[in-house]
Amino acid sequence: MTDCRERGITQHVALNERNRRSAIDARTYRHAGYRESRRIHKRIEECFGWAKDGRPLRKMKVYGKAGVEYATTLTLDVYTLMRMTRLLPPGELIGT
């Protein structure tokens, strides 16, 4: 953590709110960028949670880097398409 501060990088690790001691202090989490970073982090974690919940990423059924890369890309592409359909107004997909 000290190395990051020396380089001028602010680490955006989760704040430990349950215990009195945390790995980060107020200098880090008082900025709006920290809150935005944590919000986006949650969105990224949600897609991996979705992909592991009874879907192909829960237990890989393929071997090798190429097969795993294909299964991961396909699963996360489907998740992205599902998110995109939720962003459209109702009935928008039917009319195209």
Secondary structure in CASP SS format (residue, H / E / C, confidence):
PFRMAT SS
TARGET T0000
AUTHOR 0000-0000-0000
METHOD secondary structure of the structure
MODEL  1
M C 1.00
T H 1.00
D H 1.00
C H 1.00
R H 1.00
E H 1.00
R H 1.00
G C 1.00
I C 1.00
T C 1.00
Q C 1.00
H C 1.00
V C 1.00
A C 1.00
L C 1.00
N C 1.00
E C 1.00
R C 1.00
N C 1.00
R C 1.00
R C 1.00
S C 1.00
A C 1.00
I C 1.00
D C 1.00
A H 1.00
R H 1.00
T H 1.00
Y H 1.00
R C 1.00
H C 1.00
A H 1.00
G H 1.00
Y H 1.00
R H 1.00
E H 1.00
S H 1.00
R H 1.00
R H 1.00
I H 1.00
H H 1.00
K H 1.00
R H 1.00
I H 1.00
E H 1.00
E H 1.00
C H 1.00
F H 1.00
G H 1.00
W H 1.00
A H 1.00
K H 1.00
D C 1.00
G C 1.00
R C 1.00
P C 1.00
L C 1.00
R C 1.00
K C 1.00
M C 1.00
K C 1.00
V C 1.00
Y C 1.00
G H 1.00
K H 1.00
A H 1.00
G H 1.00
V H 1.00
E H 1.00
Y H 1.00
A H 1.00
T H 1.00
T H 1.00
L H 1.00
T H 1.00
L H 1.00
D H 1.00
V H 1.00
Y H 1.00
T H 1.00
L H 1.00
M H 1.00
R H 1.00
M H 1.00
T H 1.00
R H 1.00
L H 1.00
L C 1.00
P C 1.00
P C 1.00
G C 1.00
E C 1.00
L C 1.00
I C 1.00
G C 1.00
T C 1.00
END
